[in-house]
Amino acid sequence: AFAMTFALMLFDYIDRQVIVSLFPQLKAEWGLSDKQLGGLVSIISLVVAVGGIPVALLADRLSRVKTIVAMAATWSLATISCVFAGNYGQLFTARAIVGLGETGYGSVGAALIASLFPRRLRSALLGAFFAAASLGSVLGVLLGGVIAARWGWKAAFGVVGVPGLVLALLYLLVRDYKTVP
């Protein structure tokens, strides 16, 4: 459960940050401004900020595991859909949906870890879980640059989106918690 929750947080941030290394190619191909490029990154944070609390409340009342599966599948499919974007508006929309998928993942993943592991391990496990965000951010930029240099910017989205989708489906095997009334 911890390894898969950690891996999903890692790919959450890889998918979020992969676009940063693709800015030069996007700017050259579509003639985007710095403001437009910044919008492709910041839209995710805005969507997460607006939807974080409602999604976390929903997860507490339904199922943390199923909520995590739905979020990870959404952000992964949205990342993969960036491959097919033909213009800025389509890419911006796909990136907003990445944010929709990421909404609440940190809080829901942390709650699941806290509910599955003994108190004596929680600080270490939650610390590692949140460290996955920093590691994923660095890997997203690095992988995006390497993949784009070899196969183009669209391929970067496909390559980093697929592992999250696979992990989302495997996450159905994680033990859930008892829902609150």
N, C-alpha and C positions, 0 to 999 in steps of 0.2 A: 504493500500500500504506500509506504513512504517513497520507495524508489520511483514508482509510477507517478506519484503526486509531484515529486521533485522534477522528474523528466518532463511532465506537462508544463510546469512553471518555466523550465528551461526553454521549451519550444514556444511557450507563450511569448517570451521576450525575444527569441530569435525571430519569430514571425513579425513581431512589432517593429524590430529595429533593422531588419534586412533591407528595408527601403533606403536607409540613409546612404549605404554604399552605392546605391543605384542612381543617386541624384545626377551625376555627370551624364549618364546615358539618357535619362529621362529629359534632362535639360537640352541635350543635343537633338534627340529624336522629336520631341514635342514642343521645344522652345519654351519650356516652363520658366516662370519667374521664381526667384527665391521665396517669395510669399506663397506661391502655389506649392512649392516643394515642402515648405514648413507646414502647410496645411495637411499634407499627406501623413505627416508624423503626429501633429497635434490633435487631429480629429479623433484618434484612438483614445488619448487621455481625456478629452472632453466627454466622449461617450461613456467611458469607464466611470468618470466622476459623477455623471448624471444617473447612471443605472446601478452603481455599486450597491447601495443600500437596499433598493427593492429586490434585486436578485439575491442578495444574502438573506433577506427575510424569507423570501420564497424557498430558498434551499433549506432553511431551518425547519420549515413546515412540511416540506415534501420529502426530498431525498437528496442528500449531499452528493452521493455517487452519481445519481441520474442527472443532477444539475451540472456536475463537472463534465460528464460525458457530453451533454448538450452544448455546454460552453466550448469545450475543446473541439468538438466536431464543427461548430459554427465558425470559430476563428480559423481553423485549419482549412475548411472549404472556402472561406472568404479569401484566405491567402492564396490558395490554389487558383481561385477565380481571377486574381490579378493577372495571371498569365494571359487571359483572354481580353483584358481591357484594351480598347481601341482608342481611348482618349482620356483626357484628364478627369472628366466627370465620372466616367465608369470606374477609373482607378480610385478616385476619391470615395465613391460609394462603397466599393469593395473594402477599402481601408476602414470606413466607418463601421462596416459589418464585422471586420476583425475586432474592432473595439467593442461592439455588441457582444461578441463571443467571449471576450476577455472580461467583461463586466462581472465583477464579484469573484473572479477566480481566486485571487489572493486570500480573501476572507473565507471563502468556502473551503479552499484547500487547507488553510490553517485550522479551521474548525474541525475538519475531518481528522487531521493529524492529532489535534488535541483530544478528540473523542476516542481515538483508537489506541493511543499509546499512554503508558503510565506517566504520572506527573514527573518522575525523576528524569525522564528522557525528553520532555516537551521542549524545554529551552534549546537544547542542542538540535533537535529535529526541526523546530520552527526556525532557528537561526540558519540552518542549512537550506531549508525550503526557501526562505527569502533571499539567501545568497544566490540561488539559482537565477533570480531575476538579473542580477549584475552579470553573472557569467553568460546568460543567454543574450543580453544586450551586446556584449563584446563579440560573442560567436555570431550573432546575426549580422553585424557589420562585416566581420571577417569573411564569413561564408558567402554573403551576398557579393562581396567584391571578387572573391575567387571564382565563384560560379559565373558571374556576369562576364568576367574577363574571358572565360573559356567558351560559354554557350549563350551569352546574351542576358540582358536584364530580366526578361520574362521567365527564363528557365530558373532563375534564383527563387522566384516565388513558388514554383512547382516543387523544387527540390526541398525547400524548407517546410512547405505545407504538408507534405505527405506523412512524415513521421508523427506529427501531432494527431493526424486523423487515425493512424494505426493505434497509437497510444489511447486515443479516446475510446475506440472499440474494445481494446483490451481492458480498459478501466472498468468495464461492466463486471469484471471478475473481483473487484475490490469489495470487501465486506462493508456494508452500509451500517448506519447507526439506527437506533430506534427513534422514530419521529416523535416530536413533542405534541401534546394535544392542542 
